[in-house]
Amino acid sequence: MEAINASTAPRLQYGHLNPPPQIPTVHLNANAMPLPLVGMGTAEHPFDPLRTKSAVSTAIELGYRHFDTAAFNQSEKPLGDAIAEATSLGLIESRGEVFVTSKLWCTDCHPDLVLPAIRSTLRKLGMEYLDLYLIHWPMSLMPGPPAFPIRREDVVPMDLKGVWAAMEECQRLGLTRAIGVSNFTTNKLDDLLQFADIRPAVNQVEMNPVWQQHKLKEYCAERGIHITAYSPLGGRGRVGNNTLMDCQVLKEIAAAKEKTLAQVSLRWLYEQGVSFVVKSFNKERLEENLKIFDWELTDDDRLKISEIPQKKRIYAEAMLSNDGSLHGVAISDIDIVEI
């Protein structure tokens, strides 16, 4: 998908009532409802189910209709509870008005565990189907309760062909309207597309002005795979800093436009033609994140952003325990850094 500007913006479709008119949507290469380009992420550590449910309820009141969860994040049940409550209160007419994404965790990345895993997710959500189900990471772990950091000894070779066939079965059975992947590089997508009967609708990856993913974005656009960005506002790395929020270039653009730095970052993503999920449980910031559609960056702004030094925050080594060793799997097999 090309970067969005004044001439290409009409390629996006605006819904009539749901999602609200100020949130544009994009059609996926699947029989799913249009995907609202602004979504709410629900991962939080430490996890507090009541806080999560309350934040989702607030987001629904503000007009959010795209929600991202995952089995690993434990947020499926409070998300489902909030959507059910919003329906009973009349904030939305039905579950069909919201786009819900969840993800298959690595301990269930085995062909015989995919169907049980999605059924467990649906039970926690209290739903009959997902809009989108993603492989969370291109890695398989020994079956068992999720743990972090991941023990190196628990990483096992991944049967991607078998896992993807089970994902396709989830879609055929109507348990999810679309399937996709997360954290897949172009090399991993090459492997998958060699045998996939159903092409992934989405690749959800880290993407923002300090990790711009030009190669992956072009690759996915050529193959009809939509990109959803996670960590659109950076997030704190191992040493506690947030490179994006500390970026002087973004600060200067924000000040000149009388916008927040977050709004500049999200507007940049919107102009790249991708959707994004932002984790914020603060009402004011949730509102600010929607106020990015009635203005645009200048060519000079875009040039300055294109020259920002690049730095990835999330990578495989950071997920693994410091001790122990991998057996039968190389770090390059599970890494998610585009080369």
C-alpha positions in Angstrom: 0.0 0.0 0.0 1.3 3.4 -0.9 1.9 6.1 1.7 -1.3 8.1 2.1 -1.4 11.7 1.1 -4.1 14.1 -0.3 -4.3 12.1 -3.5 -4.3 8.6 -2.1 -6.4 9.1 1.1 -9.7 8.3 -0.7 -8.6 4.7 -1.1 -9.7 4.2 2.5 -13.4 3.6 3.2 -15.4 5.3 5.8 -18.1 3.4 7.6 -21.7 4.8 7.9 -22.3 4.3 11.6 -19.9 1.7 13.0 -17.1 2.4 13.3 -17.8 6.1 13.8 -17.1 8.3 10.8 -13.9 9.8 12.2 -12.1 6.5 12.1 -11.4 5.2 8.6 -11.3 1.5 7.8 -9.5 -0.7 5.3 -10.7 -3.9 3.7 -8.7 -7.0 4.3 -8.1 -9.9 1.8 -10.6 -12.0 3.7 -14.3 -12.2 4.5 -14.0 -10.0 7.5 -15.6 -6.7 8.4 -13.5 -3.6 7.4 -10.7 -3.0 9.9 -10.7 0.3 11.7 -7.3 1.8 11.3 -7.1 3.0 14.9 -7.2 0.2 17.5 -6.8 -0.2 21.2 -4.2 -2.6 22.6 -4.9 -4.3 25.9 -1.5 -5.7 27.0 -0.5 -4.3 30.3 2.1 -5.4 32.9 1.3 -5.9 35.7 -2.1 -7.1 34.5 -5.2 -5.8 36.3 -8.5 -7.2 34.8 -10.7 -4.6 36.3 -8.6 -1.7 35.0 -8.5 -3.4 31.6 -12.3 -3.8 31.5 -12.8 -0.2 32.6 -10.4 1.2 30.0 -12.1 -0.8 27.2 -15.5 0.5 28.2 -14.2 4.0 28.1 -12.7 3.4 24.6 -16.0 2.1 23.3 -17.8 5.2 24.6 -15.2 7.3 22.7 -15.8 5.5 19.5 -13.1 2.8 19.3 -14.3 -0.3 17.5 -11.0 -2.2 17.0 -9.5 -4.1 20.0 -6.4 -6.2 20.1 -5.8 -8.9 22.7 -3.8 -12.1 23.0 -3.8 -15.3 25.0 -0.4 -14.4 26.4 -1.6 -11.0 27.7 -4.5 -12.5 29.8 -6.7 -9.7 28.6 -9.2 -11.7 26.6 -11.8 -12.1 29.4 -12.0 -8.5 30.5 -12.1 -7.4 26.9 -15.0 -9.7 26.3 -16.8 -8.6 29.5 -16.5 -5.0 28.5 -17.9 -5.6 25.0 -20.8 -7.6 26.4 -21.5 -4.9 28.9 -21.4 -2.2 26.2 -23.9 -4.2 24.2 -26.3 -4.6 27.2 -26.0 -0.8 27.9 -26.8 0.1 24.3 -23.4 1.6 23.6 -23.1 -0.8 20.6 -25.9 -2.8 19.1 -24.1 -6.1 18.9 -20.7 -7.8 19.1 -20.7 -7.5 15.3 -19.9 -3.8 15.5 -16.4 -4.4 17.0 -13.3 -5.9 15.3 -11.6 -8.2 17.7 -8.1 -9.6 17.2 -6.4 -12.3 19.3 -3.3 -14.3 19.0 -2.0 -17.9 19.3 0.8 -18.0 21.8 4.0 -20.0 21.2 3.2 -22.8 23.6 0.2 -23.6 21.4 2.1 -23.2 18.1 1.7 -26.9 17.4 -0.7 -28.3 14.7 -2.8 -30.2 17.2 -3.1 -27.4 19.7 -4.3 -24.5 17.5 -8.0 -25.4 17.5 -8.1 -26.0 21.2 -6.3 -22.7 21.7 -8.7 -20.6 19.6 -11.7 -22.3 21.3 -10.2 -21.4 24.7 -9.8 -17.8 23.5 -13.4 -17.7 22.4 -14.6 -19.0 25.7 -12.7 -16.3 27.6 -14.1 -13.6 25.3 -17.6 -15.0 25.4 -17.8 -14.9 21.6 -18.6 -17.2 18.8 -15.9 -16.0 16.5 -12.9 -13.7 16.1 -12.5 -11.1 13.4 -8.7 -11.9 13.2 -6.5 -14.6 14.7 -2.8 -14.2 14.5 0.3 -16.4 15.1 1.8 -14.3 17.8 5.5 -15.0 17.1 7.4 -17.3 14.6 8.4 -19.6 17.4 7.2 -22.8 19.1 7.6 -23.6 22.7 7.1 -26.7 24.7 3.4 -26.9 25.6 2.5 -25.6 29.1 1.6 -22.4 30.9 3.1 -19.3 29.3 6.1 -17.9 31.2 8.4 -14.9 30.8 11.3 -14.7 30.2 11.2 -17.7 27.9 13.5 -20.6 28.9 15.9 -21.3 26.1 15.4 -25.0 26.6 11.7 -24.7 25.9 12.2 -23.4 22.3 11.5 -26.2 19.8 11.5 -26.3 16.0 8.3 -24.9 14.6 6.1 -26.8 12.1 5.0 -23.7 10.3 3.2 -25.6 7.6 1.2 -27.7 10.0 0.4 -24.7 12.3 -0.7 -22.7 9.3 -2.9 -25.5 8.0 -4.6 -25.5 11.5 -5.0 -21.8 11.3 -6.7 -22.2 7.9 -9.0 -24.7 9.5 -10.0 -22.2 12.1 -11.1 -19.8 9.4 -12.9 -22.6 7.4 -14.8 -23.6 10.6 -15.9 -19.9 11.1 -14.1 -19.6 14.4 -12.3 -16.6 12.9 -13.2 -14.4 9.9 -9.5 -13.9 9.0 -6.1 -15.2 9.9 -2.7 -13.7 9.9 0.7 -13.5 11.6 2.6 -11.2 13.9 6.4 -10.5 14.0 7.0 -12.2 10.7 9.9 -10.9 8.5 9.9 -11.1 4.7 11.9 -14.3 4.9 9.3 -15.9 7.2 6.5 -14.7 5.0 8.4 -16.2 2.0 8.4 -19.6 3.8 4.7 -19.3 4.7 3.5 -18.3 1.2 5.1 -21.3 -0.4 2.4 -23.6 1.0 -0.4 -21.3 2.3 -3.8 -22.0 0.8 -5.2 -18.9 2.6 -2.9 -15.9 2.4 -2.4 -14.1 5.7 -4.6 -11.0 5.9 -2.4 -9.1 8.3 1.1 -9.0 9.6 1.2 -7.2 13.0 4.7 -5.9 13.6 6.6 -3.2 15.6 6.4 0.0 13.5 6.8 3.7 14.2 9.0 6.6 13.1 12.0 5.1 14.8 11.5 1.7 13.3 9.9 2.4 9.9 9.9 -1.1 8.3 10.2 0.2 4.7 11.3 -3.2 3.2 8.6 -5.2 5.0 5.9 -2.6 4.2 6.7 -2.7 0.5 6.8 -6.5 0.5 3.4 -6.9 2.2 1.8 -4.2 0.0 2.9 -6.2 -3.1 1.3 -9.3 -1.7 -2.0 -7.9 -0.4 -1.0 -8.3 3.3 -2.1 -5.5 5.5 0.3 -4.2 8.2 -0.9 -3.4 11.7 1.6 -1.6 13.8 2.1 -2.3 17.5 4.3 -0.1 19.7 3.3 2.9 17.5 4.5 5.2 20.3 7.7 3.3 21.0 7.5 1.8 24.4 10.3 1.4 26.9 13.2 -0.8 26.1 15.4 -2.8 28.5 17.2 0.3 29.9 13.9 2.1 30.5 14.1 4.8 27.8 11.6 5.4 25.0 13.6 6.5 21.9 10.5 7.7 20.1 9.1 9.9 22.8 12.6 11.3 23.3 13.1 12.1 19.6 13.9 15.7 19.1 12.7 15.7 15.4 9.3 14.6 16.5 9.2 17.1 19.3 9.9 19.9 16.9 7.3 18.9 14.4 4.7 18.5 17.2 5.5 21.9 18.6 5.2 23.6 15.2 1.9 22.0 14.5 0.6 22.4 18.1 0.0 18.7 18.3 1.3 16.1 20.7 4.3 14.0 19.8 2.1 10.9 19.9 -0.3 12.5 17.4 2.6 13.2 15.0 3.7 9.6 15.3 0.2 8.2 14.7 -0.4 10.6 11.8 2.8 9.4 10.2 1.7 5.8 10.5 -1.7 6.7 9.1 0.0 8.3 6.1 2.0 5.0 5.6 -1.3 3.2 4.9 -1.2 0.9 8.0 -3.4 0.4 10.9 -2.2 0.6 14.5 -3.1 -0.5 18.0 -2.2 1.9 20.8 -2.1 0.8 24.4 -3.4 3.6 26.6 -5.8 3.4 29.5 -6.0 7.1 29.9 -9.2 8.8 28.6 -7.5 12.0 27.5 -4.8 10.2 25.6 -7.4 7.8 24.0 -9.3 10.9 22.8 -6.1 12.5 21.5 -5.2 9.4 19.5 -8.3 9.8 17.4 -7.6 13.4 16.5 -5.2 12.7 13.6 -7.4 12.7 10.6 -8.2 16.4 9.9 -4.6 17.6 9.3 -1.5 16.2 7.6 2.3 16.3 7.7 4.1 18.5 5.2 6.7 17.1 2.7 9.4 18.7 4.9 8.0 16.9 8.0 8.0 13.6 6.1 11.6 14.1 5.0 12.8 14.8 8.5 11.0 11.8 9.8 12.5 9.6 7.1 16.0 10.6 8.3 15.4 9.6 12.0 18.0 7.0 13.1 16.4 3.6 13.3 16.3 1.5 16.5 14.2 -1.6 17.1 12.9 -2.2 20.6 11.6 -5.8 20.5 13.8 -8.7 19.3 14.0 -12.5 20.1 17.1 -12.4 22.3 15.2 -10.0 24.7 12.4 -12.5 25.1 14.8 -15.3 26.3 16.3 -16.1 29.7 19.9 -15.1 30.2 20.9 -18.7 31.1 20.5 -22.0 29.3 20.9 -22.7 25.6 18.9 -23.3 22.5 18.8 -26.9 21.2 17.9 -27.6 17.5 16.9 -24.0 16.9 19.1 -21.1 15.9 18.4 -17.6 17.2 18.1 -16.6 13.5 15.1 -19.0 13.2 13.1 -17.1 15.7 14.3 -13.5 15.4 12.0 -10.8 14.0 14.5 -8.2 12.9 14.2 -7.5 9.2 17.6 -7.8 7.5 
